[in-house]
Amino acid sequence: MTKFVKYLKSLTLNEIRKGLMLTQKYFFKRKFTVRYPEEKTPKSPRFRGLHALRRYPNGEERCIACKLCEAVCPAAAITIDSDVREDGSRRTTKYEIDLFKCIYCGFCEESCPVDSIVETDIHEYHFESMGKNVMTKEQLLAIGDMYEEQIAKTKQQDAKYR
Amino acid sequence: MIEMLEFLILDNLVYILAIVLGVILTVAYLTYFERKVIAFMHVRMGPNRVGPRGLLQPFADVLKLLTKEIIFPKNANKFLFLIAPIITLATAFAAWAVVPFDDGWVLADINAGLVYVLAMTSLGVYGVIIAGWASNSKYALLGALRSAAQIVSYEIAMGFALVGVLVAAGTLNLSDIVRAQEGGIVNWYIWPLLPLFFIYYISGVAETNRAPFDVAEGESEIVAGFHVEYSGAAFALFFLGEYANMIIISALTAIMFLGGWYSPFTGDSWIAQPNIIWFLAKTSIFLYAYFWLRASLPRYRYDQIMRLGWKVFIPITIVWIMVVAVMKVYNVGPWWN
């Protein structure tokens, strides 16, 4: 008997009607899609993107070649050579980050005693030929110079939570 | 005499060209419509990059397909491999010859229109079988077998549903079937033939191998079924054939159950006038239903499809044909009096 009732119920297509009504309801809902290049989701000040080397306001580079970032880097992406500069201070002669090795963990930034190496919130970048994935010291400093304002702002926002 | 013949041939060529171009354009925008509808039901945007609101997307797709290489599988039968998509497309287009768009707007006003449509839509299965066989691939063969069994099974339920329409209208001419439904929404055959209407449409969905009856393609089981080895323009022909078949099923449902070009309203106002727009609107409803079903229902299991076709649809149609016959004999309702 129950089987017969079940059969009759299935003939009314009620279950299918319910399913169709559900999808129809979603048809009119507000869409979640972010139209990417035009619209962007907000980024946290802690966002870990492309790296940069910062300078002091007087133009002196911050990095003192302590090599803590090189030591802490879990992917061994950082390579540093250092030497004594003419004025007797210790500076890097080579500071390279292989972005293919880098896992963007942010340990380099955490370990830096002078806030020199930082990760900016730039995430839209690409390489057009082999070898371009290794960022040299000049490139990193240039990024730092270009985005100093932005970097200082996000570091300021995040400072009270550190 | 010769001049008249020439005139007739030229005239018909123009009509054929108009229908074919119209169908191809509709198919192009149907793919856009499908992607948009399904995306909206998934709470997404759908294509919106190519042209304003993504309206040029179909053309981008067509250009991509046409410029791609047609790959022949190793040991494939080249002749059969190429003839299969052509069969699918040709039968899908041939069926359009008897579809009345408006009163008198029909390429071939033949008296066996209904049988002709049934014949053409079921001939399409040869394209599928030959494609599956000629591909020399196990997935393609499995897909072709599934599709053949499914189409043959649902052909019967579909045929019986059409017998119901035939009994109701007393004619096989599609234009006459529409004319028999003149006079507002109550005179449409959807009311006395309600079960047949649902069965016809659902069988139509199964016949065109669309979701939820798309076991012939079954992406998750047999990759893409019978057209897994096809690429480029050959694949485009299959695609075109499938969508042309969808449109024709929707159009026929509108013609046979919803009164074709007639308005649902009665009276003398402009809204009650018969018009091709009514026909197109009714067809669009069923096309939308295709995508609605696809976005809502999961794919049937193969044995469930066979059970539905043989054990549910065929008995119901046979019973309802008798009910229709009795109603017709005793002049029931506003339909037969």
Interface residues (C-beta under 8 A of the other chain):
Chain A: L11 L13 I16 G19 L20 L22 T23 Q24 Y26 F27 F28 K29 R30 K31 F32 T33 R35
Chain B: V37 F40 M41 H42 V43 R44 M45 N48 F198 W292 L293 A295 S296 L297 I316
